[in-house]
């Protein structure tokens, strides 16, 4: 056995060494048997490959992106991930316990020193030849089956959590003390003490200064009484000032056999009972009994019926265990299925001779809606199913057989013993129908509203065939003898629904418009009354009103009437004060409704151009003041007034009048010109008026800074002359000009030609406001881009400029080829020589010229940069990248498989270190 284990470990280490040495890319040297073995060892530790990959992802390692050469460097990361997963699994209790602990304290759950001491339970193989990995399973997953027996869920859905002892819970009074238990005694009376004792091998504790006390086999409740009396002889305290707790319980070994998910021996805390032990073993199998579980404690034996426990949890007090207790779960004998209106339905285990009444008791008892007179039993006789119908009262004690299916029906018929009343009653709705209930009784209960109609009501009665009768009632008559029947419905009418409500409305220029105001048909309401009801006429109200009338018998027939408001209000009751008819709509127009919107407008060189409502008092000066006054560039001697000439029945004409105004806009000055409706005033600008425009000139000029443009079409040379001209250090090739107007940006010009005596007009350009000019210095260097040269193969990158270029001295008159040969090692084989460019400091880019079979490179100026096109090289690089991509696709699956094997290998090594 030891030899085989050592051989397995060496094999695993050999696989790991191959990976660690970078040989994992040759996956074919690893046999399928080795891969299978590694995966099995990974599974034995309770860790799946998906779990390990997820844990590596948390540490920033993406399995999909790992390359073979990265594997050796991931060794420590993988080992760390495996250890963390082991710790996480160890923190989870076995089987259905999930996140909770079985033990009463940290130390009592398992034997000290065990390598899985983080678990509450430890499975020990009873067969010494059983594989080691089977003895160290960290979690037990019970079987799931749709045909589960009632009671099995106790061990799978945390039902037992409510009854088992938690780490923070108090020890139950029925717990029996034994050798190894530690107890803590707290006294907090006149005497105060915190005492800890352990029950020794002879069953005694030995308090100092007192006689020894025997506690072995004593329940915790009786131990409290005994110790209370004994310690009162040596300490002073009253009742309630003495406390006893079990701080560390002993561990016991329990042997579980039979129809259980994971049979074997388990070391658990003695605080737990037999149900907890079964829970630790994963619970019964789908064929395991929950009614006849046998527990052997030494020479004593008892039976557990889970159904009794589910109805009375205090039964667990009798399910105690001791060291080397044996639990046997026999197979199920009889299974019966129950369907119907019960608290519990499904499959039930019945003991021999249990009858139908016992089954219903287990299912929660008979409910009110259960039909007992005719239930069915479907029974198999070995060849086929047969259906039998029984009366429950006659067959309560009938014994059920294995695989019987019992079906009870439920009453679903809705109640019919009611009557209803709706409409003009205060308490409408349904009422219970009694034999003596009359219409008068129902009206008394429902309480008629004062607006209820009593001369007529209707009763709706349902016939047995589903049709209805409609009976009329006189509620003023004696209805005390009119008996109601089931489902009768009475409707009480509202008198208000049978009355026509006449209204009128008044809208427009009144203070409180009325919409659908009531109109008493028995009293005359006149126009003046309506005006008073509406709060009177508003100030902008017109002198007349119009009334739109509608006939009572025809809503489409309309009449119109105009009323003189002043005359009607001055002579109430007169013919001018007309009578208001039903549905009349009175409208008081507003004067604004008859006024045309007249306006005048001001535009041009004013601070706030706007459009104003016209008034005959408004003058030109007033209009300009409203517009914020004139702008600084306004021409006060050129103010145009556009006027619309309107003549009766004639086409309109537009007249233009140009006037001079006082710039100070004195209301009494020459601008006090009367305006007419629709006038448009336009204030012109002073011709060629401009504010100060400046340009910036910096660098190698005698007086750098900002300078104004003092004339139209001022040129570059003229502004440089204003700055005192260029200095001796100036290098015109290193000069640039930038224009912000229209976001033009840098302008490439030849400053030498612009500043020459002839002043080339194409380069000596006209300046715009905010132009920026910079005259640079000589650099005495030339820059060479290494792309397309042989320099990129051998040059030290630390000697390059910040942007990765070669900087060389400037040689007057030399061409680009000279610099590339002397300082960049010449062109490389992929360079596009015909596309060699010289970029001057002024931004000009010059390309190599070709004359027949000859290639002539451009001359290089001081500070220029030489750039070689990489078009040809780029195409070659694209082809190379495409081939590499295709190659990577071909080996992608191989790399993934190798990484999986690598993870398994590291996992196995970690496991082997614990063997």
C-alpha positions in Angstrom: 0.0 0.0 0.0 2.7 2.5 1.0 4.8 1.5 -2.1 1.8 2.2 -4.4 1.1 5.5 -2.7 4.8 6.5 -3.2 4.8 5.5 -6.8 1.6 7.5 -7.4 3.1 10.6 -5.8 6.3 10.3 -7.8 4.3 10.0 -11.0 2.4 13.1 -10.1 5.6 15.0 -9.3 7.0 13.8 -12.7 4.1 15.3 -14.6 4.4 18.5 -12.6 8.1 18.7 -13.3 7.4 18.5 -17.1 5.1 21.4 -16.9 7.3 23.4 -14.6 10.2 23.0 -17.1 8.2 24.5 -19.9 7.7 21.1 -21.6 3.9 21.2 -21.3 3.6 22.3 -25.0 4.5 18.7 -25.9 1.3 17.4 -24.6 1.7 14.1 -26.3 4.3 12.9 -23.8 1.6 12.8 -21.1 -0.4 9.6 -21.4 -4.2 9.6 -21.2 -3.9 7.4 -18.1 -2.0 10.1 -16.3 -4.6 12.8 -17.2 -7.4 10.5 -16.0 -5.5 9.8 -12.8 -4.9 13.5 -12.2 -8.6 14.4 -12.7 -9.7 11.6 -10.3 -7.4 12.9 -7.6 -8.8 16.4 -8.1 -12.3 15.0 -7.7 -11.3 13.1 -4.6 -10.4 16.4 -2.9 -13.9 17.7 -3.6 -12.7 20.4 -6.0 -14.0 20.6 -9.6 -12.0 22.1 -12.4 -14.6 24.8 -12.8 -14.2 25.8 -9.2 -10.4 26.0 -9.6 -10.7 28.1 -12.8 -13.1 30.4 -11.0 -10.7 30.8 -8.1 -7.9 31.5 -10.5 -10.0 34.2 -12.2 -10.5 35.9 -8.8 -6.7 36.1 -8.7 -6.5 37.7 -12.1 -5.6 34.5 -14.1 -7.7 33.9 -17.1 -7.4 30.3 -18.3 -8.4 31.2 -21.8 -5.5 33.7 -22.1 -2.7 31.7 -20.5 0.1 30.6 -22.8 2.1 27.4 -22.4 5.2 29.4 -21.5 3.3 31.1 -18.6 2.5 27.8 -16.8 5.7 27.5 -14.7 5.2 30.9 -13.2 1.6 30.0 -12.2 2.7 27.2 -10.0 2.4 29.1 -6.7 -0.8 30.8 -7.7 -2.5 27.5 -8.5 -1.3 25.9 -5.3 -2.6 28.9 -3.3 -6.0 28.6 -5.1 -6.2 24.9 -4.3 -5.5 25.5 -0.6 -8.1 28.2 -0.4 -10.7 25.9 -2.0 -9.8 23.2 0.5 -10.3 25.6 3.4 -13.6 26.7 2.0 -14.8 23.1 1.6 -13.6 22.3 5.1 -15.7 25.2 6.5 -18.8 23.5 5.0 -20.4 20.8 7.2 -21.0 17.4 5.7 -24.2 16.4 3.9 -27.4 18.5 4.3 -26.0 20.5 7.2 -24.6 23.0 4.7 -23.6 26.2 6.5 -24.4 25.1 10.1 -22.3 23.1 12.6 -23.3 20.0 14.4 -21.0 20.4 17.4 -21.6 22.3 20.5 -18.2 24.0 20.5 -15.1 24.4 18.5 -13.2 21.5 19.9 -15.9 19.0 20.6 -16.9 18.4 16.9 -14.0 16.0 16.0 -11.0 14.4 17.4 -8.2 16.9 18.1 -5.3 16.7 15.7 -7.4 15.4 12.8 -6.4 17.0 9.5 -10.1 17.9 8.8 -10.7 19.5 12.2 -12.6 22.4 10.6 -15.5 19.9 9.9 -18.2 19.0 12.3 -18.1 15.4 11.3 -15.5 13.0 10.1 -16.3 9.9 8.2 -14.2 6.9 9.1 -14.3 3.9 6.8 -15.3 0.7 8.6 -13.5 -1.4 6.1 -9.8 -0.9 6.6 -9.1 -1.8 3.0 -11.4 0.9 1.6 -9.8 3.6 -0.5 -8.5 6.5 1.6 -10.2 9.2 -0.4 -13.6 7.6 0.4 -12.9 8.0 4.1 -12.3 11.8 3.7 -15.3 13.0 1.8 -16.0 16.5 2.9 -19.6 16.8 1.7 -22.4 14.3 1.3 -25.1 15.1 -1.2 -28.3 13.0 -0.7 -30.2 11.6 -3.6 -33.1 13.6 -5.0 -36.1 11.8 -6.4 -39.6 13.0 -7.4 -41.0 9.9 -5.6 -39.5 11.0 -2.2 -41.2 9.7 0.9 -42.8 12.1 3.4 -40.2 12.5 6.2 -37.1 12.3 4.0 -37.1 16.1 3.5 -36.3 16.4 7.2 -32.7 15.5 6.3 -32.5 17.6 3.1 -34.4 20.9 3.5 -33.0 22.2 6.9 -36.1 21.1 8.7 -33.9 19.6 11.4 -32.0 22.8 11.9 -34.6 24.0 14.2 -34.0 21.1 16.6 -30.3 20.3 16.5 -27.8 21.9 18.8 -25.9 24.8 17.4 -22.5 26.0 18.5 -24.1 29.1 20.2 -27.1 27.2 21.7 -27.5 26.0 25.3 -27.0 22.4 26.1 -30.5 20.7 26.5 -31.5 19.6 30.0 -32.0 16.0 28.9 -28.3 15.8 27.9 -26.6 13.0 29.9 -23.2 13.8 31.3 -20.3 11.5 30.9 -16.5 11.2 31.2 -14.7 14.0 29.3 -17.4 16.6 29.5 -16.3 20.0 30.8 -18.7 22.1 32.8 -18.6 25.7 33.8 -20.2 26.9 37.1 -20.9 30.6 37.6 -21.8 31.9 41.1 -22.7 35.6 41.3 -24.3 36.1 44.7 -22.6 37.2 47.9 -19.9 34.7 46.9 -18.7 35.1 43.3 -16.8 32.4 41.4 -16.2 31.1 37.9 -15.3 27.4 38.1 -14.5 24.9 35.4 -14.4 21.1 35.9 -14.0 18.0 33.7 -15.6 14.8 34.5 -12.8 12.4 35.2 -12.4 8.7 34.3 -14.1 7.6 37.5 -17.1 9.8 36.8 -16.4 12.4 39.5 -15.6 16.1 39.5 -13.4 17.3 42.4 -14.2 20.8 43.6 -11.5 22.3 45.8 -12.4 22.2 49.5 -15.4 20.0 48.9 -16.3 16.3 48.6 -16.1 14.9 45.1 -19.3 14.7 43.2 -20.4 11.9 40.8 -21.9 13.1 37.6 -21.4 10.3 35.1 -24.8 9.2 33.6 -26.6 12.1 35.3 -28.8 14.3 33.1 -28.0 18.0 32.9 -31.2 19.0 34.7 -30.6 16.7 37.6 -26.9 17.8 37.7 -28.0 21.4 38.2 -30.2 20.5 41.2 -27.4 18.3 42.7 -24.6 20.9 42.3 -26.9 23.8 43.4 -27.4 22.0 46.8 -23.7 20.9 47.1 -22.2 24.3 46.3 -24.6 26.1 48.7 -22.8 24.3 51.5 -19.5 26.1 50.7 -20.7 29.3 48.9 -23.3 32.0 49.7 -25.8 32.7 46.9 -29.6 32.7 46.4 -31.8 31.0 43.8 -31.1 32.4 40.4 -27.5 33.2 41.2 -26.2 29.8 40.2 -25.6 28.8 36.6 -24.3 25.6 35.1 -23.3 25.1 31.4 -21.5 22.4 29.4 -18.6 24.3 27.8 -16.9 21.4 26.0 -18.8 18.2 25.2 -17.0 14.9 24.5 -16.9 13.4 21.1 -18.4 10.0 20.4 -18.2 7.6 17.5 -21.5 6.5 15.9 -21.9 3.7 13.4 -24.6 4.1 10.8 -25.7 1.3 8.5 -28.5 0.1 6.3 -30.4 2.2 3.7 -28.5 5.4 4.4 -26.8 7.6 1.8 -23.2 7.2 3.2 -23.0 4.3 5.7 -19.9 4.2 8.0 -18.5 5.5 11.3 -18.8 9.2 12.3 -17.1 11.1 15.0 -19.5 13.8 16.3 -20.2 15.9 19.4 -22.1 14.1 22.1 -24.6 17.0 22.2 -26.2 15.7 19.0 -28.9 13.0 18.9 -29.5 10.2 16.5 -31.3 12.4 14.0 -28.3 14.6 13.7 -26.1 11.6 13.2 -28.3 10.4 10.3 -28.2 13.9 8.9 -24.4 13.8 9.0 -24.6 10.6 6.9 -26.7 12.3 4.2 -30.1 10.9 5.4 -31.9 7.8 4.3 -31.8 6.7 0.7 -35.0 6.9 -1.3 -35.8 3.4 -0.1 -34.8 4.0 3.5 -37.3 3.8 6.3 -38.3 6.8 8.4 -40.7 4.8 10.6 -38.5 2.0 12.1 -35.0 3.4 12.6 -33.2 1.2 15.2 -30.7 2.7 17.6 -28.5 0.5 19.8 -26.9 2.2 22.8 -24.9 -0.6 24.4 -27.4 -3.1 25.8 -30.3 -0.7 25.3 -32.3 -0.3 22.0 -35.0 2.1 20.9 -36.8 2.8 17.7 -37.2 6.2 16.0 -40.4 7.1 14.2 -39.8 10.3 12.3 -43.5 10.9 11.9 -43.9 11.0 15.7 -41.0 13.4 15.9 -42.6 15.7 13.2 -45.7 16.0 15.3 -43.9 16.2 18.6 -40.3 17.5 18.5 -39.9 16.8 22.3 -39.5 13.2 21.2 -35.9 14.0 20.3 -35.1 14.0 24.1 -35.2 10.2 23.9 -32.9 10.0 20.8 -29.6 10.2 22.8 -26.4 8.6 21.8 -23.3 7.2 23.5 -19.9 6.2 22.3 -20.1 3.3 19.7 -23.9 3.6 19.3 -25.2 1.8 16.3 -28.0 3.2 14.0 -29.6 0.9 11.5 -32.1 2.2 8.8 -34.1 -0.7 7.3 -35.7 -0.5 3.9 -39.3 0.7 3.5 -41.9 -2.0 3.6 -45.2 -0.2 2.7 -45.5 3.0 0.6 -48.9 4.6 0.1 -49.7 7.6 -2.0 -52.3 10.1 -0.7 -54.1 12.8 -2.8 -56.7 15.3 -1.6 -57.3 18.3 0.5 -54.8 17.5 3.3 -51.9 19.4 4.9 -49.5 16.8 3.6 -49.9 14.8 0.4 -47.7 12.5 -1.6 -45.9 9.2 -0.6 -46.1 8.0 3.0 -44.4 5.1 4.7 -46.9 3.0 6.7 -46.1 0.4 9.3 -47.7 -3.1 9.1 -51.4 -3.0 10.1 -51.7 0.8 9.9 -55.0 1.8 8.5 -56.7 4.6 6.5 -57.3 6.6 9.7 -53.6 6.4 10.6 -52.7 7.7 7.2 -55.0 10.7 7.5 -53.7 11.5 10.9 -50.1 11.5 9.5 -51.3 13.8 6.7 -52.5 16.4 9.1 -56.0 15.1 9.8 -59.4 15.5 8.1 -60.3 19.0 6.9 -63.7 20.5 6.6 -63.8 20.4 2.8 -62.8 16.7 2.6 -65.5 14.5 1.2 -65.5 11.3 3.3 -68.5 9.6 1.9 -66.9 8.3 -1.3 -63.1 8.2 -1.5 -61.2 5.9 -3.9 -58.3 3.5 -3.5 -56.4 2.4 -6.6 -54.8 -1.0 -5.8 -52.6 -3.2 -7.9 -53.3 -7.0 -7.8 -50.1 -8.0 -9.5 -51.5 -7.8 -13.0 -53.4 -4.5 -13.2 -54.7 -1.5 -11.2 -58.2 -1.7 -9.8 -60.3 1.2 -8.4 -62.4 0.8 -5.3 -64.8 3.4 -3.7 -65.4 3.4 0.0 -67.2 5.3 2.8 -64.6 6.6 5.2 -66.8 6.2 8.3 -67.2 2.5 7.5 -63.6 1.8 6.5 -61.6 3.8 9.1 -59.8 0.7 10.3 -59.2 -0.8 6.8 -55.5 -1.8 6.6 -53.7 -0.3 3.5 -51.4 -2.3 1.3 -48.1 -1.4 -0.3 -48.4 0.8 -3.4 -52.0 1.8 -2.7 -53.1 5.1 -4.0 -55.7 6.9 -1.9 -57.7 9.7 -3.4 -60.1 12.0 -1.5 -62.3 14.6 -3.1 -62.8 18.2 -1.9 -66.1 20.1 -1.8 -65.8 23.0 -4.2 -69.5 24.2 -4.4 -69.8 27.9 -3.4 -72.3 29.0 -0.8 -75.8 29.8 -1.9 -77.6 30.7 1.3 -77.5 34.4 0.8 -79.6 37.3 -0.5 -78.2 40.7 -1.8 -79.4 44.2 -1.8 -77.9 47.1 -3.8 -78.7 50.7 -4.8 -79.9 53.4 -2.5 -79.1 51.7 0.8 -76.5 52.5 3.4 -75.3 48.9 4.0 -75.6 47.2 0.7 -74.2 43.7 -0.1 -74.9 40.1 0.8 -76.8 38.8 3.8 -77.3 35.3 5.2 -80.6 33.8 4.2 -82.6 32.4 7.1 -86.0 30.6 6.8 -87.9 33.6 8.2 -86.0 36.4 6.4 -88.5 38.7 4.7 -88.1 41.8 2.5 -89.0 44.0 5.4 -86.3 42.4 7.5 -83.7 42.9 4.8 -84.6 46.6 4.3 -84.2 47.1 8.1 -80.7 45.6 8.0 -79.7 47.5 4.8 -81.1 50.9 6.0 -82.7 52.8 3.2 -81.2 56.1 2.2 -83.5 59.2 2.4 -83.3 59.6 -1.4 -84.4 55.9 -2.0 -87.4 55.4 -4.1 -90.0 53.4 -2.2 -92.8 53.1 -4.7 -90.9 50.8 -7.0 -88.1 48.3 -6.5 -87.1 45.1 -8.3 -86.3 41.6 -7.1 -84.3 39.3 -9.3 -84.9 35.6 -8.6 -82.8 32.7 -10.0 -84.8 29.7 -11.3 -83.4 26.2 -10.8 -82.8 25.9 -14.6 -80.5 29.0 -14.5 -83.1 31.5 -15.9 -84.2 34.6 -13.9 -87.5 36.2 -12.8 -87.9 39.9 -12.4 -90.5 40.9 -9.7 -91.6 44.5 -9.0 -92.0 45.6 -5.4 -93.7 48.4 -3.6 -91.6 49.2 -0.5 -94.5 51.2 1.0 -96.6 48.1 1.2 -96.4 45.5 4.0 -93.5 43.2 3.0 -93.1 41.4 6.2 -94.7 38.2 4.8 -92.8 38.2 1.6 -90.2 35.5 2.2 -86.9 35.6 0.3 -85.2 32.7 -1.4 -81.6 31.8 -1.9 -79.6 34.1 -4.2 -82.4 36.7 -4.4 -81.2 40.1 -5.3 -83.0 43.4 -4.7 -82.3 46.7 -6.4 -83.4 50.0 -4.7 -83.6 52.9 -7.0 -82.3 56.4 -6.3 -84.9 59.1 -6.9 -82.2 61.4 -8.2 -81.7 59.2 -11.3 -85.2 59.8 -12.4 -85.1 63.6 -12.3 -83.9 65.8 -15.2 -81.3 68.3 -13.9 -81.5 71.6 -15.8 -78.4 73.7 -15.9 -76.8 76.8 -17.5 -73.3 78.1 -17.8 -71.6 81.4 -18.0 -68.0 82.0 -19.2 -65.7 84.7 -20.5 -64.9 88.0 -18.8 -66.6 87.2 -15.5 -64.9 86.8 -12.1 -66.2 83.3 -11.4 -67.2 81.4 -14.5 -70.0 78.8 -13.9 -70.1 75.4 -15.5 -73.3 73.5 -15.4 -74.9 75.6 -12.7 -78.3 74.3 -11.6 -81.4 75.9 -12.9 -84.6 75.7 -10.9 -87.4 75.1 -13.5 -90.0 76.5 -11.1 -88.3 79.9 -10.6 -87.4 82.4 -13.2 -83.7 83.2 -13.4 -82.7 86.3 -15.5 -79.5 87.5 -17.1 -78.7 89.9 -14.3 -79.0 87.0 -11.8 -76.5 84.9 -13.8 -74.0 87.9 -13.8 -74.3 88.2 -10.0 -73.8 84.4 -9.5 -70.6 84.7 -11.6 -69.2 87.5 -9.4 -69.8 90.3 -11.9 -68.1 91.5 -15.1 -64.3 91.9 -15.3 -62.8 95.2 -16.3 -61.9 94.0 -19.8 -65.4 92.7 -20.4 -67.2 93.9 -23.5 -70.5 95.9 -23.5 -72.5 93.0 -24.7 -73.0 89.3 -24.2 -74.4 86.5 -26.4 -76.4 83.6 -25.3 -76.3 80.2 -27.1 -79.5 78.3 -26.5 -80.3 74.7 -27.0 -83.8 73.2 -27.2 -84.7 70.7 -24.5 -86.0 68.1 -27.0 -83.3 68.6 -29.6 -79.6 69.2 -28.7 -78.7 70.0 -32.3 -81.1 72.9 -32.6 -79.3 76.1 -31.6 -80.4 79.7 -31.1 -78.3 82.9 -30.5 -79.2 86.1 -28.7 -77.2 89.3 -28.0 -77.8 91.1 -24.7 -76.8 94.7 -23.8 -75.1 94.2 -20.5 -75.3 97.7 -19.2 -79.1 98.0 -20.1 -79.8 94.6 -18.6 -78.0 95.4 -15.3 -79.6 98.8 -15.1 -83.1 97.6 -15.6 -83.5 94.2 -13.7 -86.7 92.4 -14.7 -87.1 94.4 -17.9 -87.2 92.9 -21.4 -83.5 93.7 -21.8 -82.9 91.4 -18.8 -83.7 88.3 -20.6 -84.9 85.0 -18.9 -82.3 82.2 -18.8 -83.5 78.9 -20.3 -82.3 75.4 -19.6 -78.9 74.6 -21.2 -78.2 78.3 -22.1 -74.5 79.1 -22.5 -73.8 82.8 -21.6 -70.5 84.2 -23.0 -69.2 87.6 -22.0 -66.5 88.6 -24.6 -63.3 90.3 -23.6 -62.2 93.5 -25.4 -59.0 91.7 -26.2 -60.9 89.3 -28.4 -61.7 92.2 -30.7 -58.3 93.8 -30.7 -55.7 93.1 -33.4 -52.2 92.5 -32.3 -50.2 95.5 -33.3 -46.4 95.7 -33.0 -43.2 97.6 -33.8 -39.7 96.1 -34.1 -36.1 97.3 -33.8 -33.1 95.6 -35.4 -29.5 96.2 -36.2 -26.9 98.0 -34.1 -28.8 98.0 -30.8 -27.9 96.0 -27.7 -31.2 94.1 -27.4 -33.1 93.8 -30.7 -36.8 93.1 -29.9 -40.4 93.2 -30.9 -42.8 95.4 -28.8 -46.6 95.7 -28.6 -47.6 99.0 -30.4 -49.0 102.0 -28.6 -49.5 105.4 -30.1 -47.4 107.0 -27.3 -44.3 105.0 -28.3 -41.7 107.1 -30.1 -38.5 106.1 -31.9 -36.4 107.2 -28.9 -38.6 105.1 -26.6 -38.1 102.1 -28.8 -34.4 102.4 -28.9 -34.2 102.8 -25.2 -36.3 99.7 -24.8 -33.7 97.9 -27.0 -30.9 98.9 -24.6 -29.6 101.8 -26.6 -27.1 101.9 -29.5 -24.0 99.8 -29.8 -20.6 101.5 -30.1 -20.5 100.9 -33.9 -24.0 102.2 -34.5 -24.4 105.0 -37.1 -26.8 107.6 -35.5 -27.1 109.4 -38.9 -28.4 106.3 -40.7 -31.5 104.9 -38.9 -34.0 103.4 -41.4 -37.8 103.1 -40.6 -39.7 100.6 -42.7 -43.4 101.6 -42.7 -46.4 99.7 -44.1 -48.8 101.9 -45.9 -52.3 100.5 -45.5 -55.1 102.0 -47.6 -58.7 100.9 -47.8 -59.2 98.2 -50.4 -55.7 98.9 -51.8 -52.6 96.8 -52.0 -50.1 97.6 -49.2 -46.9 99.5 -49.9 -43.6 99.6 -47.9 -42.0 103.1 -47.4 -38.4 103.7 -46.2 -37.5 106.7 -44.2 -33.9 107.3 -43.1 -33.5 109.7 -40.1 -30.7 111.0 -37.9 -31.1 110.6 -34.2 -29.4 111.9 -31.0 -26.8 109.3 -30.0 -27.6 110.1 -26.3 -31.3 109.3 -27.0 -32.6 112.4 -25.4 -36.5 111.9 -25.3 -36.9 115.5 -26.3 -34.2 115.4 -29.0 -34.4 114.7 -32.7 -35.4 111.0 -32.0 -38.8 111.8 -30.7 -40.4 110.5 -33.9 -43.9 109.0 -33.7 -44.2 105.4 -34.8 -47.0 103.6 -36.6 -48.2 99.9 -36.2 -45.9 97.4 -37.9 -42.9 99.8 -38.2 -39.5 98.1 -38.4 -36.6 100.2 -37.3 -33.1 99.2 -38.4 -30.0 101.0 -37.0 -27.1 100.8 -39.4 -23.4 100.3 -38.5 -20.7 102.9 -39.1 -19.0 101.9 -42.4 -15.7 100.0 -42.0 -15.9 100.2 -38.2 -13.7 97.7 -36.5 -12.3 97.3 -33.0 -8.6 96.8 -32.4 -7.4 93.5 -33.9 -4.1 92.0 -32.8 -1.7 89.3 -33.7 0.9 87.5 -31.6 4.6 87.2 -32.6 7.0 85.3 -30.5 10.5 83.8 -30.7 13.5 85.2 -32.4 12.2 88.8 -33.1 13.6 91.9 -31.3 10.4 92.8 -29.6 8.1 89.8 -29.2 4.5 90.2 -28.1 1.1 91.3 -29.5 0.8 93.9 -32.2 -2.3 95.6 -33.7 -3.4 95.3 -37.3 -3.4 99.0 -38.3 -4.6 98.8 -41.9 -6.5 96.6 -44.2 -4.6 93.6 -45.7 -1.6 94.0 -43.4 1.0 91.3 -44.3 3.3 89.0 -42.3 6.4 91.0 -43.2 4.9 94.2 -42.1 4.0 92.9 -38.6 7.5 91.3 -38.2 8.9 94.7 -39.1 6.8 96.2 -36.3 8.4 93.7 -33.9 11.9 95.1 -34.9 12.6 92.3 -37.4 14.3 89.0 -36.7 17.3 88.4 -34.5 20.7 87.0 -35.6 19.6 83.7 -34.0 16.5 83.4 -36.1 16.2 80.4 -38.4 13.3 80.9 -40.7 13.0 77.2 -41.6 12.1 76.7 -37.9 9.3 79.2 -38.0 5.6 78.6 -38.0 2.3 80.4 -38.2 -1.1 79.3 -36.7 -4.5 80.7 -37.5 -7.5 80.3 -35.1 -10.0 81.8 -37.6 -12.3 79.1 -38.8 -10.0 76.6 -37.0 -7.5 76.7 -39.8 -4.6 75.7 -37.7 -1.0 75.7 -38.9 -0.2 77.4 -42.2 2.8 76.0 -44.1 4.7 78.9 -45.6 8.2 79.7 -46.6 9.3 82.5 -44.2 12.5 83.2 -46.3 10.4 84.0 -49.4 7.9 86.0 -47.3 10.7 88.2 -45.8 12.9 88.5 -48.9 13.2 91.9 -50.5 10.9 90.8 -53.3 8.4 89.7 -50.6 6.8 86.8 -52.4 3.1 87.6 -52.1 2.1 83.9 -52.0 4.1 83.4 -48.8 3.9 87.0 -47.4 0.2 86.4 -46.6 -2.3 88.9 -45.2 -2.8 88.5 -41.4 -6.1 87.8 -39.6 -7.0 88.7 -36.0 -5.5 86.4 -33.4 -2.9 84.9 -35.8 0.1 83.5 -34.0 3.7 83.7 -35.4 6.7 81.9 -33.9 10.2 82.5 -35.3 12.5 79.7 -34.2 16.2 79.1 -33.7 18.6 76.9 -35.5 18.8 73.3 -34.2 21.9 72.1 -36.0 20.5 68.6 -36.0 18.6 66.2 -38.3 16.2 63.6 -37.1 15.9 60.1 -38.7 12.9 57.8 -38.2 14.3 54.3 -37.7 11.4 52.6 -39.4 12.6 51.3 -42.8 16.2 51.4 -41.8 18.6 48.8 -40.5 19.1 50.8 -37.3 16.0 49.1 -35.7 18.0 45.8 -35.6 21.0 46.9 -33.7 20.6 50.4 -32.2 20.3 50.9 -28.4 16.9 52.4 -27.8 18.3 54.4 -24.9 20.2 56.5 -27.4 17.1 57.6 -29.3 15.1 60.7 -28.7 11.9 60.6 -26.7 9.8 60.0 -29.8 12.1 57.1 -30.9 14.2 58.9 -33.6 17.9 59.2 -34.3 19.4 62.7 -33.9 22.4 63.5 -36.1 24.5 66.6 -36.8 23.4 68.8 -39.7 25.7 68.8 -42.8 25.0 71.6 -45.2 23.9 70.4 -48.7 23.6 66.7 -47.8 20.6 64.7 -49.0 18.4 62.2 -47.2 20.3 59.1 -48.5 23.5 60.4 -47.0 22.0 60.5 -43.4 20.3 57.1 -43.8 23.5 55.4 -44.9 25.8 57.1 -42.4 23.7 57.1 -39.3 20.9 54.6 -39.7 22.8 51.6 -41.3 21.1 52.1 -44.7 17.7 51.0 -45.9 16.3 47.7 -44.8 15.1 45.1 -47.4 11.4 46.0 -46.9 11.8 49.8 -47.1 9.9 51.7 -49.8 12.9 53.8 -51.0 11.0 55.9 -53.5 8.8 57.1 -50.6 11.5 58.7 -48.5 10.4 62.1 -47.3 12.1 65.1 -45.8 9.9 67.1 -43.4 11.2 70.6 -42.8 10.6 72.5 -39.6 8.2 74.8 -41.3 5.9 71.9 -42.0 6.7 71.3 -45.7 7.0 67.7 -46.7 9.3 66.8 -49.7 9.3 63.4 -51.4 12.2 61.7 -53.2 12.2 62.4 -57.0 12.7 59.8 -59.7 14.4 60.6 -63.0 14.1 57.6 -65.4 16.3 54.9 -63.8 17.7 57.3 -61.2 16.4 58.1 -57.7 17.3 61.5 -56.3 16.8 62.1 -52.6 15.8 65.5 -51.3 18.3 67.9 -49.7 18.0 68.1 -45.9 17.7 71.4 -44.2 18.8 72.2 -40.7 16.3 70.7 -38.2 14.5 68.6 -40.8 13.2 65.0 -40.2 13.7 62.1 -42.6 10.8 59.6 -42.8 10.7 56.4 -44.8 7.4 54.8 -45.8 6.6 51.3 -44.4 3.9 50.4 -47.0 5.8 47.4 -48.3 6.9 46.3 -44.8 3.4 46.7 -43.5 2.0 44.3 -46.1 4.6 41.7 -45.3 3.8 42.1 -41.6 0.1 41.6 -42.2 0.8 38.4 -44.1 3.0 37.2 -41.2 0.4 38.1 -38.6 -2.3 36.3 -40.5 -0.2 33.1 -40.7 0.5 33.3 -36.9 -3.2 33.8 -36.2 -4.0 30.7 -38.2 -1.3 28.8 -36.3 -2.7 30.0 -32.9 -6.2 28.8 -33.9 -4.8 25.3 -34.6 -3.1 25.0 -31.2 -5.8 26.8 -29.2 -7.6 23.6 -28.1 -4.2 21.9 -27.3 -3.2 24.7 -25.1 -6.5 24.7 -23.2 -6.2 20.9 -22.6 -2.6 21.3 -21.4 -3.6 24.1 -19.0 -6.4 21.9 -17.6 -3.9 19.1 -17.1 -1.5 21.6 -15.4 -4.2 22.6 -13.0 -5.0 19.0 -12.2 -1.3 18.2 -11.7 -0.8 21.0 -9.2 -4.0 20.0 -7.4 -2.8 16.4 -7.2 0.5 17.4 -5.8 -1.1 19.4 -3.1 -3.4 16.4 -2.3 -0.4 14.0 -2.3 1.3 16.2 0.3 -1.5 15.4 2.7 -1.5 11.6 2.1 
